[in-house]
């Protein structure tokens, strides 16, 4: 059964209600933090990612952040920032940023639903899946730059080659 077939078409369905149903469908752990915000844990190949989605009625945007902890050595920060620029050049929907104070790598994306648009379940599910896939794709490069002293260009090539080489 398609994901959309599980939902009654309704313009009154709050975006976070939709996300909650998707989390239940996938059997992800989640916590409805507020009416406009939900947090969940999604397990990938490399690690479990913390994903938070929040609805902003002010700018009619469904905001997603997908995070994972990192503690890069101070001496590797320049290369990590270089790698972030290279990675973001390869990301068309969303981008990575480093939150140093929290020691977290963050993937962010905002789905603008201006004019009272309604997000469909496949659209939101794809948004979440794309965030996890981006983190999974580039996680090895972040690790190679911070812990294996690889150059950003080399780490990115190795990470992409390994990703294509897995079955």
C-alpha positions in Angstrom: 0.0 0.0 0.0 1.4 3.4 -0.9 2.1 5.8 1.9 -0.5 8.3 0.6 -3.2 5.6 0.6 -3.1 5.5 4.4 -4.2 9.1 4.8 -7.5 10.7 4.3 -7.0 13.7 2.0 -7.6 16.7 4.2 -6.4 20.3 4.1 -6.7 20.4 7.9 -3.9 17.8 8.5 -1.1 19.6 10.3 2.3 19.0 8.8 3.6 17.6 12.2 0.7 15.3 12.4 1.7 14.0 9.0 5.3 13.5 10.2 4.0 11.6 13.3 2.1 9.2 11.1 5.1 8.7 8.9 7.3 7.9 12.0 4.7 5.4 13.2 4.6 3.9 9.7 8.4 3.3 9.7 8.4 2.3 13.4 10.8 5.1 14.2 11.2 6.3 17.8 9.7 9.8 18.1 8.6 12.4 20.6 6.1 15.0 19.9 7.8 17.9 21.6 5.1 20.5 20.9 2.2 21.0 18.5 4.6 22.3 15.9 7.6 20.1 16.5 8.6 16.5 16.5 11.9 14.7 17.2 12.8 11.2 16.1 15.7 8.8 15.8 16.4 7.1 12.4 19.0 4.4 12.2 21.3 4.4 9.2 24.2 2.3 8.2 26.8 4.4 10.0 24.8 5.6 13.0 21.5 6.7 14.4 20.6 10.2 13.3 18.5 12.6 15.4 15.9 14.3 13.2 13.7 17.2 14.2 10.9 18.7 12.1 9.2 21.9 13.1 6.4 23.8 11.4 6.7 27.6 11.2 3.3 29.2 10.5 5.0 32.6 10.2 6.9 31.7 7.1 4.9 28.6 6.1 8.0 26.4 6.2 8.4 22.8 7.4 12.0 22.8 8.7 14.1 19.7 9.1 17.4 19.2 10.9 19.2 15.9 10.9 22.1 15.8 13.4 24.9 13.6 14.5 27.6 14.2 17.1 31.2 14.8 16.2 34.2 15.9 18.1 36.8 16.9 15.6 40.2 17.9 16.8 40.8 21.6 16.8 43.6 21.3 14.3 41.3 19.7 11.7 38.7 22.4 11.7 40.0 24.2 8.7 39.9 21.0 6.6 36.4 20.2 8.0 35.2 23.6 6.8 36.8 23.0 3.4 35.1 19.7 3.2 31.7 21.2 4.2 32.0 23.6 1.2 32.8 20.7 -1.1 30.0 18.6 0.2 27.4 21.4 0.0 28.3 21.9 -3.6 27.1 18.4 -4.2 23.8 18.8 -2.2 21.0 20.3 -4.2 18.2 19.9 -1.5 19.5 21.0 1.8 23.0 21.7 3.2 25.4 20.8 6.0 26.6 23.1 8.7 28.8 22.6 11.8 27.4 23.6 15.2 30.7 23.9 17.1 29.2 24.7 20.5 26.9 21.6 20.4 29.6 19.5 18.6 27.1 18.5 16.0 27.1 18.1 12.3 23.8 19.3 11.0 21.9 18.7 7.7 19.1 21.3 7.2 16.3 21.6 4.8 13.2 23.8 4.6 10.1 22.9 2.7 8.2 26.1 1.9 4.5 25.6 1.8 3.4 29.2 1.0 -0.1 30.0 0.0 -1.6 27.4 2.3 0.0 24.5 0.3 -0.3 21.1 1.9 2.7 18.7 2.0 1.8 15.1 0.9 3.0 12.1 2.8 5.4 11.0 0.0 6.9 14.4 -0.1 7.6 14.5 3.7 8.8 10.9 3.7 11.2 11.7 0.8 12.4 14.8 2.6 13.3 12.7 5.7 14.9 9.9 3.6 16.9 12.4 1.6 18.4 13.9 4.8 19.4 10.5 6.1 20.8 9.5 2.7 22.9 12.7 2.6 24.3 12.0 6.1 25.0 8.4 5.2 26.7 9.5 1.9 29.1 12.0 3.5 29.6 10.6 6.9 32.7 8.7 5.8 34.2 11.8 4.4 33.7 13.7 7.6 35.4 10.9 9.5 38.3 10.6 7.1 39.0 14.4 7.3 38.7 14.6 11.1 40.3 11.4 12.2 42.4 9.9 9.3 44.1 13.2 8.4 42.9 12.9 4.8 42.6 16.0 2.6 39.1 17.2 2.0 39.3 16.3 -1.8 40.7 12.8 -1.0 38.2 12.1 1.7 35.3 13.1 -0.5 36.5 10.8 -3.4 37.1 7.9 -1.0 33.7 8.3 0.6 31.9 8.5 -2.7 33.8 5.5 -4.2 33.0 3.4 -1.1 29.3 4.4 -1.3 29.1 3.3 -4.9 31.0 0.1 -4.1 28.6 -1.3 -1.5 25.9 -3.7 -2.2 
